[in-house]
Amino acid sequence: MKLIRSFIICGCALIFTMCEKPEKPEPELPKPIISYPIGTPTPPPQNNDNLNQYVVKGTDWKQIVKDKTQFVLGEAESESFEMYQQSEFSTAYIRYKQSYGTFPAIDGSTVCIPMAAEFVWQFTNLSDKLLSPWYSETLGFLNFSTTSGAYDKIINGGTTNGMIIKQISNEIIEEYHFNKRPDIVLATYPSTEELNMASDAGVELIIEPVCYDSFIFITHKDNPVESLTIEQIQKIYSGEITNWKEVGGENLEITAYQREPNSGSQTAMEEIVMKEIPMIRSLIKLITIGEMGPLVEAVAVYENNALGYTYKYYVDRLYKNSDIKILKVDGIMPSDENVRNNSYAFITPYNAVIRSTDVDEVGGRFLNWILSDEGQACITQAGYISLRDIIE
């Protein structure tokens, strides 16, 4: 079997380096046992800081989109010429012509990866089959940049997921990553800094909620505290409350974890929880963590007496840890039902974001489809709380 790596040179030629690898059977991966988008009897090996669950179709997955020609992948035609061969290596020169197609270049937040994957599965033939523990055709195609990276790309430009898929013997080898900014971003709401960056760049963003989730607080499962009030959370993160005994727990110092600035969960914490209350770092032992996965792991260590925050979809479906528990807020659990009926305190949307100049382009057309009944049904199938699910 030949393994091929490709790189773009001046937009018109590729150099391929090929080497023979001995054939060996692919390891059999555990099959999902619960509904979309993830699920294994035990978490898979952790080769990704933000995921420890597989993003694959559930056993009850169904085709919802009736007209798959609305958004299609681009195509590439190529012709190869062998330049020379030395030992087991050879080099080939590739000429090709390309078309971008009408399927959007998508980027976004980690928590929105399954939503984007659902859209890919509905419109393309890219597979969810795991070619290795952390790689599938779909995940390789998406290649999300996380929240801050996605906003930077749609505002300032930059390469995102490939629009053209190269196929050899009906097997995808490599995505072509052209220097093309995202047509659409699926993400949490932008931070003030990101909005200012757009303003400074003269870019107007259209931000449309497409589904909802609960913003949650987590601690170790053995922590006797089951619920915090909004005021207690604000006082913990502003430095006024520093010990668990002040909120009904043991006489232990609170380690209050935060995310890095401009991450989706940090922006949500500042905007919907703290509001105008500053998060004081100097008064409490407070640690900033760059990725959501390591934050969950840190909170799971009881000796840290930890408190952290994230999104319920994330810990339910993308990064599971049996040593954490979700705290109630004002005595109310962040269940899907309590999001639908608006009784939970911290409900936040996931958004589709485009440039205002793209309203009539691929990004705008895809945004309109996401907001349609068909698009919302796909979001529901992916396990999110769609706009149609909210009780007015």
Beta strands, then each sheet from edge to edge (+ up, - down):
strand 1: 2-5
strand 2: 8-9
strand 3: 13-20
strand 4: 73-86
strand 5: 89-101
strand 6: 106-108
strand 7: 130-132
strand 8: 135-136
strand 9: 164-168
strand 10: 171-176
strand 11: 184-187
strand 12: 205-220
strand 13: 227-228
strand 14: 255-259
strand 15: 286-289
strand 16: 306-311
strand 17: 324-326
strand 18: 328-329
strand 19: 347-355
strand 20: 385-386
sheet 1: 1+ 3- 2+
sheet 2: 1+ 3- 5+ 4-
sheet 3: 6+ 11+ 19- 12+ 16- 14- 15-
sheet 4: 6+ 11+ 19- 12+ 17-
sheet 5: 6+ 11+ 19- 12+ 20-
sheet 6: 7+ 8-
sheet 7: 9+ 10-
sheet 8: 13+ 18+
end
